[in-house]
Amino acid sequence: MDLGLAQRVFVVTGGSRGLGLASARTLVEEGAHVVVAARDQVALDEAIDGLGSSNAVGLAADLADPGAAERVIAAALARYERLDGALISVGGPAAGTPMTTDDETWRLAFESVFLGQLRVARAAANAMTGDPADLSGTRGSLAFVLSSSSRELLPGLTTSNGLRPGLAMIVKDLADELGPRGIRVNGLLPGSFATDRRFAIDARYGAPDVVRRRNEATIPLGRYGEPEEFGRTAAFLLSPASSFVSGALVPVDGGASRSL
């Protein structure tokens, strides 16, 4: 299937590693241009080298900074003079429980995970003008990278449990508000993927290999996902191939979720 992404332009935040980088790579492979934002300049430079400087540009930005979203969107417009969508992600919030997570940790998580992603969505939506040749009638697509914690409790990740469900409802709310403008909004709910963050979480609970096997036994497909599998799903939701999909929360978890 041709996703129709050739020459389109997307912002990918949290895109220097893991699921964000895998998504940026898929977009580039499909012919799109990407503006990758991330906090770590070294990781960002490595990511852009891998994606190719003719296909991608990087911008160091921390979404907890209230001005970061506008700077990232402005960089996309300055480089490519158009914007077709954004994959909106941030690094996972700190681990903890309701009793051990202090107020400052909550404030930092809210600024980054919640407000940071919402600011990018607003700035991106205001910048999208659409393509007159796009017969689907859509001006663009936003996809939030959330978590399975949007629907189910993840032990030891209390800030994620507290903030992600609210963002899931923001996806629905934005889909209603932006739909008449031809902008689609969806959410991705990744489960366990073979990323550095997943392995770091596993290491907190014992020998990583043992923990991984135990976790994989709870996944119907019997394994952790590969980042590229997530990237292909993200690219589809951002593309014109999914032109009648909006307000959806899409699990990408190998069947691990037991909720509707």
C-alpha positions as CSV (number, residue, x, y, z in Angstrom):
1,M,0.0,0.0,0.0
2,D,1.2,3.5,-0.9
3,L,0.6,5.6,2.2
4,G,0.7,8.8,0.2
5,L,3.4,10.3,2.4
6,A,5.8,11.5,-0.4
7,Q,7.0,15.1,0.1
8,R,4.8,15.6,3.2
9,V,6.2,17.1,6.3
10,F,5.9,15.9,9.9
11,V,7.1,17.0,13.2
12,V,8.2,14.1,15.5
13,T,8.8,15.0,19.1
14,G,10.7,12.7,21.4
15,G,12.2,11.4,18.1
16,S,15.8,10.8,18.9
17,R,15.4,7.2,20.1
18,G,13.0,4.4,20.7
19,L,9.5,4.5,19.3
20,G,9.8,8.1,18.1
21,L,12.9,7.4,16.1
22,A,11.4,4.2,14.6
23,S,8.4,6.3,13.5
24,A,10.6,9.0,12.0
25,R,12.5,6.4,10.1
26,T,9.3,4.9,8.6
27,L,8.1,8.3,7.6
28,V,11.4,9.0,5.8
29,E,11.3,5.6,4.1
30,E,7.8,6.5,2.8
31,G,9.1,9.7,1.3
32,A,8.2,12.2,3.9
33,H,10.4,14.9,5.5
34,V,10.6,15.1,9.3
35,V,11.6,17.6,11.9
36,V,12.8,15.7,14.9
37,A,12.7,17.3,18.4
38,A,14.4,15.9,21.5
39,R,16.2,17.0,24.6
40,D,19.5,15.3,24.1
41,Q,21.6,17.0,21.5
42,V,24.0,14.1,21.1
43,A,21.2,11.6,20.5
44,L,19.5,14.0,18.2
45,D,22.6,14.5,16.1
46,E,23.0,10.7,15.8
47,A,19.3,10.3,14.8
48,I,19.6,12.9,12.1
49,D,22.7,11.3,10.7
50,G,20.9,8.0,10.5
51,L,17.8,9.6,8.9
52,G,19.8,11.6,6.4
53,S,20.2,15.4,6.5
54,S,18.3,15.7,3.2
55,N,15.3,14.1,4.8
56,A,15.3,15.3,8.3
57,V,16.3,18.2,10.5
58,G,16.8,18.2,14.3
59,L,16.0,20.7,17.0
60,A,16.9,20.4,20.6
61,A,13.8,21.2,22.7
62,D,12.3,20.3,26.0
63,L,8.5,20.2,25.8
64,A,8.3,21.2,29.4
65,D,9.5,24.7,28.2
66,P,6.3,26.7,27.3
67,G,8.0,28.1,24.2
68,A,9.3,24.9,22.8
69,A,6.3,23.8,20.8
70,E,6.1,27.1,18.8
71,R,9.9,26.9,18.1
72,V,9.6,23.3,16.8
73,I,6.7,24.1,14.5
74,A,8.4,27.3,13.3
75,A,11.5,25.3,12.4
76,A,9.4,22.9,10.3
77,L,7.8,25.8,8.4
78,A,11.1,27.6,8.0
79,R,12.8,24.5,6.5
80,Y,9.9,23.0,4.4
81,E,7.3,25.7,4.2
82,R,4.5,23.4,5.0
83,L,3.3,21.0,7.8
84,D,1.1,17.9,7.3
85,G,1.1,16.5,10.8
86,A,2.9,15.6,14.0
87,L,3.7,12.5,16.1
88,I,3.6,13.9,19.6
89,S,5.6,12.1,22.2
90,V,7.7,12.8,25.2
91,G,10.1,10.6,27.3
92,G,8.4,8.4,29.9
93,P,7.7,10.1,33.2
94,A,9.6,9.0,36.4
95,A,8.7,5.8,38.1
96,G,7.0,5.8,41.5
97,T,3.9,5.1,43.5
98,P,1.2,7.5,44.7
99,M,2.7,7.5,48.2
100,T,6.4,8.0,47.1
101,T,5.9,10.5,44.2
102,D,6.4,14.1,45.5
103,D,4.7,17.2,44.3
104,E,7.6,18.5,42.3
105,T,7.8,15.2,40.3
106,W,4.1,15.6,39.5
107,R,4.6,19.2,38.4
108,L,7.5,18.3,36.1
109,A,5.6,15.4,34.7
110,F,2.5,17.5,34.1
111,E,4.5,20.2,32.3
112,S,6.2,17.7,30.0
113,V,3.8,14.8,29.5
114,F,0.5,16.7,29.5
115,L,1.0,20.4,28.8
116,G,4.0,19.8,26.6
117,Q,2.1,17.5,24.2
118,L,-1.0,19.7,24.2
119,R,1.1,22.7,23.3
120,V,2.6,20.9,20.3
121,A,-0.9,19.8,19.1
122,R,-2.2,23.3,19.3
123,A,0.8,24.8,17.5
124,A,0.8,22.2,14.8
125,A,-3.0,22.5,14.2
126,N,-2.7,26.2,13.8
127,A,0.2,25.7,11.2
128,M,-1.5,23.2,9.0
129,T,-3.0,24.6,5.8
130,G,-3.5,21.4,3.8
131,D,-2.8,20.3,0.3
132,P,-5.3,21.2,-2.4
133,A,-4.3,18.0,-4.3
134,D,-5.4,15.9,-1.3
135,L,-8.8,14.5,-2.4
136,S,-9.5,13.2,1.1
137,G,-10.3,16.7,2.2
138,T,-8.1,16.5,5.3
139,R,-5.6,19.2,6.2
140,G,-3.4,17.1,8.4
141,S,-3.1,14.5,11.1
142,L,-2.0,14.5,14.8
143,A,-1.1,11.4,16.6
144,F,-0.3,11.3,20.4
145,V,1.9,8.6,21.7
146,L,0.3,7.7,25.0
147,S,0.6,4.4,26.8
148,S,-1.4,1.3,27.8
149,S,-1.7,3.2,31.1
150,S,-4.4,5.2,29.4
151,R,-6.7,2.3,30.0
152,E,-5.0,0.0,32.5
153,L,-2.9,0.5,35.6
154,L,0.8,0.0,35.2
155,P,2.3,-0.8,38.7
156,G,5.1,1.6,39.7
157,L,4.4,4.2,37.0
158,T,2.0,6.4,38.9
159,T,2.6,9.6,37.0
160,S,1.8,7.8,33.8
161,N,-1.3,6.3,35.3
162,G,-2.4,9.7,36.4
163,L,-1.7,11.7,33.3
164,R,-2.1,9.4,30.3
165,P,-5.9,8.8,30.7
166,G,-6.4,12.6,30.7
167,L,-4.5,12.9,27.5
168,A,-6.6,10.1,26.0
169,M,-9.7,12.2,26.6
170,I,-7.9,15.2,25.1
171,V,-7.4,13.2,21.9
172,K,-11.2,12.7,21.8
173,D,-11.8,16.4,22.6
174,L,-9.4,17.6,20.0
175,A,-10.8,15.3,17.4
176,D,-14.2,16.9,17.9
177,E,-12.8,20.4,17.8
178,L,-10.4,20.0,14.9
179,G,-12.5,17.7,12.8
180,P,-14.4,20.5,11.1
181,R,-11.1,22.0,10.1
182,G,-10.1,18.8,8.4
183,I,-7.5,17.8,11.0
184,R,-7.6,14.3,12.4
185,V,-6.5,13.4,15.9
186,N,-5.7,9.9,17.2
187,G,-3.8,8.3,20.0
188,L,-1.4,5.3,20.0
189,L,-1.3,3.1,23.1
190,P,2.0,1.2,23.0
191,G,2.6,-1.8,25.1
192,S,6.0,-3.4,25.8
193,F,8.5,-2.8,23.1
194,A,12.2,-3.8,22.9
195,T,13.6,-0.3,23.7
196,D,16.2,0.9,26.1
197,R,13.5,2.4,28.4
198,R,11.7,-1.0,28.5
199,F,14.9,-2.8,29.4
200,A,15.7,-0.2,32.1
201,I,12.2,-0.7,33.7
202,D,12.7,-4.5,33.6
203,A,16.0,-4.2,35.3
204,R,14.3,-2.6,38.4
205,Y,12.4,-5.8,39.0
206,G,15.2,-8.4,38.8
207,A,17.4,-10.0,36.2
208,P,16.4,-8.3,32.9
209,D,16.2,-11.6,30.9
210,V,14.1,-13.3,33.5
211,V,11.7,-10.3,33.8
212,R,11.4,-10.0,30.0
213,R,10.4,-13.7,29.7
214,R,7.9,-13.3,32.5
215,N,6.4,-10.2,30.8
216,E,6.4,-11.8,27.4
217,A,4.4,-14.7,28.7
218,T,1.5,-12.3,29.4
219,I,1.4,-11.0,25.8
220,P,-0.7,-13.1,23.5
221,L,1.8,-12.8,20.7
222,G,4.5,-14.0,23.1
223,R,7.1,-11.3,22.7
224,Y,8.0,-7.7,23.0
225,G,7.2,-5.6,19.9
226,E,10.0,-4.2,17.7
227,P,10.1,-0.4,17.5
228,E,9.6,-0.7,13.7
229,E,6.3,-2.3,14.2
230,F,5.1,0.7,16.2
231,G,6.6,3.0,13.5
232,R,4.6,1.5,10.8
233,T,1.3,1.9,12.7
234,A,2.2,5.5,13.5
235,A,3.0,6.3,9.9
236,F,-0.4,4.8,8.8
237,L,-2.3,7.0,11.3
238,L,-0.5,10.1,10.1
239,S,-1.0,9.3,6.4
240,P,-3.9,9.9,4.0
241,A,-4.4,6.1,3.9
242,S,-6.2,6.5,7.3
243,S,-8.3,9.5,6.1
244,F,-11.5,8.5,7.9
245,V,-9.9,7.5,11.2
246,S,-10.1,10.2,13.9
247,G,-10.7,10.2,17.7
248,A,-9.4,6.6,17.9
249,L,-7.2,5.2,20.6
250,V,-5.2,2.4,18.9
251,P,-3.5,-0.3,21.1
252,V,-0.2,-1.4,19.7
253,D,0.6,-4.1,22.3
254,G,0.5,-7.6,20.8
255,G,-2.9,-8.2,22.3
256,A,-1.8,-7.5,25.9
257,S,-4.6,-5.1,26.7
258,R,-7.7,-6.8,28.3
259,S,-9.9,-3.7,28.2
260,L,-12.3,-2.5,25.5
